[in-house]
Amino acid sequence: MAVIEGAITRDAVKTTIVAGGAAGDHTVTGIKTRDILVSVLHQDYTDASETGADITGEFSISAADTINNAAGTDTTGGFLVVTYLSVG
């Protein structure tokens, strides 16, 4: 995705951290269906390995305040770092 300088406001890129959970709906307060999902990073602190993974491809914005990864990775016990472009 190309972005032309000055085409978006500085506060248009949003990042938030939400608790992981079973595959399915995850609440991301403020995200809208017209927004563009940039990345979803899974941070797993459930054991000594403390791993992270880019699982963006599993997710879509399914409704206002909701991203979904039906049949995707179970992120229970970890966190999701969600970055999206707020289209306004």
Secondary structure, DSSP 4 states (H G I P E B T S, - for coil): ----TTSS-GGGEEEEEEE--SSSEEE-TT--TTSEEEEEEEEE-SSTT-EEEE-GGG-EEEETTEEE-TTS---TTSEEEEEEE---
